[in-house]
Amino acid sequence: MIALGGVIGAGLFVGSGAGIAAAGPSIVLAYALSGALVLLVMRMLGEMSAAHPASGSFSVHAERAIGPWAGFTAGWMFWTLLCVAVAAEAIGAAAIMTSWLPGTESWMWVAVFMALFCGTNLAAVGNFGELEFWFAALKVFAIAAFLVLGVLAILGALPGTEAPGTAHLTGDGGWLPNGTEGFLVGLLASVFAYGGLETVTIAAAESERPRHGVARAVRTAMWRIALFYVGSMAVIVTLVPWNDASVVKPGPYVAVLDFLDVPAAAQIMNAVILAALLSAMNANIYGASRMAYSLIARGNGPAALGRVSGGVPRRAVLASSAFGFLAVLFSFWWPETVFVWLLNMVGAAVLVVWGFIAAAQLRGRRRLEREAPERLTVRMWWFPYLTWVALAGIAAVLLLMLRDGETRTQLFFTGGLTLLLAGTGYLRQRRTGGRGVPEPR
């Protein structure tokens, strides 16, 4: 359920409108292409995680295959990304609550949500799993209901609706209404909607049957991506004009529900988005704490934060939550400077992480085949060709980011953070003689 719900993020509900407005009906192809890239990344990560389950996931794999500096860089990059994401999600969730309860203050809801998820993650890992199960159930039910209603409307099977045919796909400017430029903007927007899927391999390391869990999650990733993301985009652009102002605000899902005359469509979607944001907060605090614990256990962080009590790395949970809450305070104190810098620093972080995953799988696969072939229960398709395809796809997305001023700034800030972490990791590696510390089992 964590893998299933993890596919349905707030980025799908909130961020897809801008992509549709730029790419038009071709957004379906954009999500399919970016989904194919993510599928390759998840398959590579699944291969390594099934062979060596670890709470440090790709950070551990990068250290094994490339060197301690790579594990240090990928791990702390991901930790920073998750902590800043917690802040952004808390702010978004608080905005929904203040719209429902106008007399309340945003900071109050941020404090409540941060305390709630920090507390549940401090108590026991089972609390994280239980909360994620119910969040996932709600999101899966919501997106499934949306798809069923949408398909029925496309077929003209709903009362009061007529089958739209291809009017919105080929009319309103055609399949590529804004040309190749609009498609590329939509493609770039679609890539970042998939971020966060990596956390499932972190959670799997603490499950009863980690190898089986990882293998099952990765093997079913294809139909989940196709159904939830590509299917949603196809329903939206078939039912409503891509250039309708409501697609951007209040959003494409609300636009479709309004078209279907669903009562209180905006509030229904706000509730779903709130669940997605809270789910992401819960998962990101969990993922950040486990990544921090893994890094510290391997000698890549302050040892004082690595203590485990009650089966939970509580100091790592507190440190990760505190960093996230500090980022929220920055959004109140310096919204146009420090907080924007933080957002820019992690703007392309997920691409850096995916790059390390591909490089680690490329180097680590041969070693596995020689030393422990029985651990290859999940295999990357057409290795090494599709691994190189994935690396080329990641490089292409990074080059696309240079085309726009805003994404170019994010790329430069993320590049600076990557160089800083890589330099620090390399110096630590030189100091320790190039020896990494194995993660405890």
C-alpha positions in Angstrom: 0.0 0.0 0.0 2.9 2.4 0.7 4.2 1.7 -2.9 0.7 2.1 -4.3 -0.1 5.3 -2.4 3.4 6.7 -3.0 2.8 6.9 -6.7 -0.1 9.4 -6.0 1.5 12.5 -4.8 0.4 16.1 -4.3 2.4 17.0 -7.4 -0.1 15.0 -9.5 -3.1 16.9 -8.3 -1.5 20.3 -8.0 1.3 20.6 -10.5 -0.2 18.9 -13.5 -2.4 21.9 -14.5 0.6 24.0 -15.6 1.9 21.1 -17.7 -1.4 20.7 -19.4 -1.7 24.4 -20.1 1.8 24.3 -21.8 1.6 21.0 -23.7 -2.1 20.6 -24.4 -3.2 17.1 -25.2 0.4 16.0 -25.7 0.8 16.1 -21.9 -0.3 12.4 -22.1 2.8 11.6 -24.1 4.9 13.8 -21.8 3.8 11.8 -18.7 4.3 8.5 -20.6 7.9 9.4 -21.5 8.8 10.7 -18.0 7.0 7.7 -16.5 9.1 5.4 -18.6 12.3 7.1 -17.3 11.0 6.7 -13.7 10.2 3.1 -14.4 13.7 2.4 -15.5 15.1 4.2 -12.4 12.8 2.2 -10.1 13.7 -1.0 -11.8 17.4 -0.3 -11.2 16.8 0.6 -7.6 14.7 -2.4 -7.1 17.4 -4.7 -8.4 19.9 -3.3 -6.0 17.5 -3.0 -3.0 16.2 -6.6 -3.5 19.9 -7.8 -3.5 20.9 -5.7 -0.5 18.0 -4.3 1.5 19.1 -1.3 3.5 17.5 1.7 5.2 20.0 3.8 3.3 18.8 2.4 0.0 20.5 4.1 -3.0 23.0 5.8 -0.7 24.3 2.4 0.4 24.3 1.1 -3.2 26.2 4.1 -4.4 28.8 3.6 -1.7 29.2 0.0 -2.6 29.5 0.5 -6.3 31.2 3.9 -6.7 32.7 4.8 -3.3 32.0 6.4 0.1 31.9 9.9 -1.4 29.0 8.9 -3.7 27.0 7.4 -0.8 27.7 10.5 1.2 26.6 12.9 -1.6 23.5 10.9 -2.6 22.4 10.4 1.0 22.7 13.9 2.3 21.3 15.3 -1.0 18.2 13.2 -0.5 17.9 14.1 3.2 18.0 17.8 2.4 15.4 17.3 -0.3 13.0 15.4 2.0 13.4 18.0 4.8 12.7 20.9 2.6 9.8 19.0 1.0 8.3 18.5 4.5 8.3 22.3 5.0 6.7 22.9 1.6 4.0 20.3 2.3 3.3 21.6 5.8 2.8 25.1 4.3 0.5 23.7 1.6 -1.6 21.7 4.1 -1.9 24.7 6.4 -3.1 26.8 3.5 -6.0 24.4 2.9 -6.9 24.4 6.6 -6.9 28.2 6.9 -9.2 28.3 3.8 -11.6 26.0 5.6 -11.2 27.8 9.0 -10.5 31.4 8.2 -10.1 32.5 11.8 -7.1 30.3 12.3 -3.4 31.0 11.7 -1.2 29.2 9.2 1.6 28.7 11.8 -0.8 26.9 14.1 -1.6 24.2 11.6 2.1 23.8 10.6 2.9 23.3 14.3 0.1 20.7 14.7 1.1 18.7 11.6 4.8 18.8 12.4 4.1 17.7 16.0 1.7 15.0 14.9 4.1 13.3 12.3 7.2 13.8 14.4 5.4 12.1 17.3 4.1 9.2 15.3 7.5 8.6 13.8 9.1 8.8 17.2 6.8 6.2 18.7 7.3 3.1 16.4 7.7 2.3 12.8 4.3 0.6 12.9 2.7 4.0 13.4 4.3 5.2 10.1 3.1 2.1 8.3 -0.5 2.4 9.7 -0.8 6.1 8.8 0.5 5.5 5.3 -1.8 2.6 4.8 -4.9 4.8 5.4 -3.5 7.8 3.5 -2.8 5.4 0.6 -6.2 3.9 0.8 -7.9 7.3 0.6 -5.7 8.5 -2.3 -6.2 5.2 -4.2 -10.0 5.3 -3.7 -10.1 9.0 -4.8 -8.0 8.5 -8.0 -9.8 5.2 -8.8 -13.2 6.9 -8.5 -12.0 9.8 -10.7 -10.8 7.4 -13.4 -14.1 5.4 -13.3 -16.2 8.5 -13.6 -14.0 9.9 -16.3 -14.1 6.8 -18.4 -17.9 6.6 -18.1 -18.2 10.2 -19.1 -15.9 9.6 -22.1 -18.1 6.7 -23.2 -21.2 8.9 -22.7 -22.5 6.4 -20.0 -23.1 9.0 -17.3 -26.5 10.7 -17.1 -26.5 14.1 -18.7 -23.2 13.6 -20.5 -22.3 13.0 -24.1 -19.3 11.2 -25.4 -16.8 14.0 -26.3 -15.0 11.9 -28.9 -11.7 13.5 -30.0 -13.0 17.1 -30.1 -10.6 18.3 -27.3 -7.7 16.1 -28.5 -7.6 17.3 -32.1 -9.5 20.5 -31.8 -8.5 23.6 -29.8 -5.2 23.8 -31.6 -4.5 20.1 -32.1 -2.3 17.6 -30.4 0.6 20.0 -30.1 -1.1 23.4 -29.7 2.0 25.2 -28.5 4.5 23.2 -30.7 7.6 21.4 -29.5 8.4 24.2 -27.0 5.1 23.7 -25.1 5.6 19.9 -25.1 9.1 20.3 -23.6 7.7 22.5 -20.9 5.1 19.9 -20.1 7.7 17.1 -20.2 9.8 18.9 -17.7 6.8 19.5 -15.4 5.8 15.9 -15.6 9.2 14.6 -14.5 9.1 16.2 -11.1 5.6 14.9 -10.4 7.1 11.5 -9.9 9.5 12.4 -7.2 9.3 10.5 -3.9 8.9 6.9 -5.2 12.3 6.1 -3.8 11.0 6.1 -0.2 9.4 2.7 -0.7 12.8 1.0 -0.9 13.7 2.6 2.4 10.5 1.4 4.1 11.0 -2.1 2.6 14.2 -2.5 4.5 12.3 -2.5 7.8 9.6 -4.9 6.6 9.4 -8.6 7.5 10.3 -9.8 4.0 12.3 -6.9 2.4 13.4 -8.7 -0.7 9.9 -9.9 -1.5 8.4 -6.5 -0.7 10.8 -4.6 -3.0 10.5 -7.1 -5.8 6.7 -6.9 -5.7 6.6 -3.1 -5.5 8.9 -2.6 -8.4 7.3 -5.3 -10.6 3.9 -3.6 -10.3 5.2 -0.1 -10.8 4.5 -0.1 -14.6 0.7 -0.5 -14.3 0.5 2.0 -11.4 2.3 4.7 -13.4 0.3 4.0 -16.5 -3.0 3.9 -14.7 -2.7 6.8 -12.2 -0.6 9.3 -14.1 -1.0 8.7 -17.8 -4.6 7.5 -17.4 -5.5 10.7 -15.4 -4.0 13.0 -18.0 -5.8 11.1 -20.8 -9.2 11.5 -19.0 -8.6 15.2 -18.3 -7.6 16.4 -21.8 -10.4 14.3 -23.4 -13.1 15.7 -21.2 -12.1 19.4 -20.8 -10.4 21.8 -23.2 -6.7 22.1 -22.4 -6.8 25.9 -22.6 -9.7 26.3 -20.1 -8.6 28.7 -17.4 -9.9 26.3 -14.7 -7.3 23.7 -15.7 -4.6 25.8 -14.0 -6.7 27.2 -11.2 -8.4 25.6 -9.3 -6.9 22.6 -11.1 -7.5 19.9 -13.8 -9.1 17.5 -11.4 -11.6 20.1 -10.1 -12.2 21.2 -13.7 -13.2 17.6 -14.7 -15.4 17.1 -11.6 -17.1 20.5 -12.3 -17.7 19.3 -15.9 -19.4 16.2 -14.5 -21.5 18.4 -12.1 -20.1 16.7 -9.0 -21.3 18.7 -6.0 -18.6 20.5 -4.0 -15.9 19.4 -6.4 -13.3 21.9 -5.2 -13.7 20.9 -1.6 -13.5 17.2 -2.4 -10.3 17.7 -4.2 -8.9 19.9 -1.4 -9.6 17.1 1.0 -7.7 14.6 -1.3 -4.8 17.1 -1.8 -4.7 17.6 2.0 -4.4 13.8 2.4 -1.7 13.7 -0.2 0.3 16.5 1.5 0.0 14.9 4.9 0.9 11.5 3.5 4.0 13.1 1.9 4.9 14.8 5.2 4.7 11.5 7.1 6.7 9.6 4.5 9.3 12.3 4.1 10.0 12.5 7.9 10.3 8.8 7.9 12.5 8.6 4.9 14.8 11.5 6.0 15.3 10.0 9.5 16.2 6.5 8.1 18.5 8.0 5.5 20.2 10.1 8.2 20.5 7.1 10.5 22.1 5.0 7.7 24.6 7.8 6.9 25.5 8.2 10.6 25.8 4.4 11.1 28.3 4.4 8.2 30.4 7.2 9.7 29.0 9.9 7.5 27.4 12.1 10.2 27.4 13.1 13.8 27.4 9.9 15.9 25.3 11.5 18.6 22.2 11.4 16.3 22.6 7.7 15.5 21.2 6.2 18.7 18.3 3.8 18.3 15.8 3.3 21.1 12.6 1.2 20.9 13.6 0.1 17.4 13.5 3.8 16.2 16.3 6.2 15.4 14.6 8.9 17.5 17.4 11.5 17.4 17.5 11.2 13.6 13.7 11.7 13.6 14.0 14.8 15.8 16.8 16.2 13.8 15.0 15.7 10.5 11.8 17.2 11.8 13.7 20.1 13.3 15.3 20.9 10.0 11.9 20.8 8.3 10.4 23.1 10.9 13.3 25.5 10.6 12.7 25.6 6.8 9.1 26.5 7.6 10.3 29.4 9.8 12.5 30.6 7.0 9.4 30.8 4.8 7.8 33.2 7.4 11.0 35.2 8.2 12.7 35.3 4.8 10.2 34.1 2.2 11.9 35.8 -0.8 15.5 34.9 0.1 16.5 32.0 2.4 13.4 29.9 1.7 13.7 30.4 -2.0 17.4 29.5 -1.8 16.4 26.2 -0.1 13.8 25.4 -2.7 16.3 26.2 -5.5 19.0 24.0 -3.9 16.7 20.9 -4.0 15.0 21.9 -7.3 16.9 19.3 -9.3 18.0 17.1 -6.4 15.8 14.1 -7.5 17.7 14.0 -10.8 21.0 13.9 -9.0 19.7 11.0 -6.9 18.5 9.2 -10.0 21.8 9.7 -11.7 23.6 8.1 -8.7 21.1 5.2 -8.8 21.8 4.6 -12.5 25.6 4.9 -12.1 25.6 2.6 -9.1 23.5 -0.1 -10.9 25.8 0.1 -13.9 28.9 -0.5 -11.8 27.3 -2.8 -9.2 25.5 -5.3 -11.5 28.7 -7.0 -12.8 29.9 -7.4 -9.2 26.7 -9.0 -8.2 26.8 -11.4 -11.1 30.3 -12.5 -10.0 29.9 -12.6 -6.3 26.3 -13.4 -5.5 24.2 -14.1 -8.5 21.5 -15.7 -6.3 20.7 -12.2 -5.0 19.5 -11.0 -8.4 15.9 -11.7 -7.8 15.0 -8.5 -9.6 16.9 -7.8 -12.8 17.2 -4.6 -14.9 15.8 -5.2 -18.3 18.3 -5.4 -21.3 21.2 -4.5 -19.1 23.3 -2.4 -19.7 21.5 -0.8 -22.7 18.5 0.5 -20.8 20.7 1.7 -18.0 22.5 3.9 -20.5 19.2 5.0 -21.9 18.1 6.1 -18.4 21.3 8.0 -17.9 20.8 9.7 -21.2 17.3 10.6 -20.2 18.4 12.1 -17.0 21.0 14.2 -18.8 18.4 15.3 -21.3 16.1 16.6 -18.5 19.0 18.5 -16.9 19.7 20.1 -20.3 16.1 21.0 -20.7 16.3 22.8 -17.3 18.8 25.2 -18.9 16.1 26.5 -21.3 14.1 28.4 -18.7 15.3 31.1 -16.3 13.6 29.6 -13.2 14.6 26.0 -13.8 18.1 27.2 -14.8 18.5 28.8 -11.4 17.4 25.6 -9.7 19.9 23.7 -11.7 22.8 26.0 -10.7 21.8 26.0 -7.0 21.4 22.2 -7.0 24.7 21.9 -8.8 26.4 24.0 -6.2 25.0 21.8 -3.4 26.1 18.7 -5.2 29.6 19.9 -5.6 29.8 20.9 -2.0 28.6 17.5 -0.8 30.8 15.6 -3.2 33.8 17.6 -2.2 33.1 17.0 1.5 32.5 13.3 0.9 35.7 13.0 -1.1 37.8 14.7 1.6 36.2 12.3 4.2 36.9 9.4 2.0 40.6 10.4 1.7 40.8 10.8 5.5 39.4 7.3 6.1 41.6 5.7 3.4 38.6 5.1 1.0 37.0 2.6 3.4 33.2 2.9 4.0 31.6 1.6 7.2 29.0 -1.2 6.5 25.4 -0.4 7.6 24.4 -2.5 10.6 21.8 -5.2 10.0 
